[in-house]
Amino acid sequence: MSEKGRCYRAGWSAEEVRALRRHLGLSQDGLAEELGMRQQTVSEWETGRYRPRGASLRLLGMIAERAGFEYEPQSRTDMGDGKEEIRKGAGESQE
């Protein structure tokens, strides 16, 4: 089956992986089981130690698409002193 027309992400940030997992209502262990990998791998993605790649990257995209997941990244506001303030998107809870 052709993947033409499907829009899988080129990459996933730690925040995006965590947001997808929470959207699915899964623990790190639960997402790892769904993907056929270790919980430690999901933890490393969520902490930013590593990023998903290869087959894992494609699987996350497929899961997100099927779950109707749309991630609204945190907006960054320059505070004028070279630092950025991170603000949650509207309607997001602060977990």
N, C-alpha and C positions, 0 to 999 in steps of 0.2 A: 504494500500500500504506500502510495506516495505521501510525503510529508508536506507537499506543496500546500500553501495556505495556512499551515499551522504556524503559530508564532511562539516559538520557544525562546526563552531568554538566552542571551549570550553569556551571562554570568549571574551569580547569586551572591549578594552580600550576606554577612552574618545576620543583619536585621531582617532581611527578606526570608531567609531560611527559618528563623524563629517565628516570624509572622505567619508564614505558611503553616508551620507545625501547629501553632495556636489556632489558626483558622480551621484546621482539620480536627481540632480537639484532641490531639495526641500528645503523649509524653515523648521525650527524646527516644526512649526505648521503643515506643509504639511506632514512631516514624521509621526508626532503624529497621524494625521488623518488616514494615511495609516495603522498604527499599532493599531488603535482603543484606543488611550490613550491621556493623556493630554500633551500639549506642555511643561509644567513644567517638566514632567518626562524626555523628550528628553533633555531638558536643563541640568537637573541634571546628566544625563549620560555624556554629553559633557563636563561638568565642573569637572567630576570625583567624584562628591559627592556620587553617587550611580552607580552601574554597572548593565547592563541588566541581568536578570536571568529568569529561568523557560520558560514560553511560549514566552516571549519577546525575549529571547535569541535565541530560535528556529526560530521565525519569522524573526529576523534580518538575520540569516543564510540563510533562504529560499529566502528572498528578494535579498541579496547579490549574491547568486548563480544565480538567474534568471536574474539579471542585469549584470552579468559577472564582478562583482566587485572583484578586486584583490588588496589587500592593501600591499604596501611596506612600512614597518615601517621606521621611522626616524632612521638613524644610530647614535650611540653614540660613541664618541671618548674621551678616557680618556686624559685629558690635563696635567697629571703628578702631579697635586697638589690635587688629590682627587676629583676634579670637572670634570664633563662631559660636553662636548660641543655637542649640538644636531644639526645634519645636515640633511637637507631635502634630500630625495632620488632624483636621477637624473630626471629631467623633471617635478618635482612638483613645483607649484607656492607657493609663500610665502603669504598666506592670513591671 
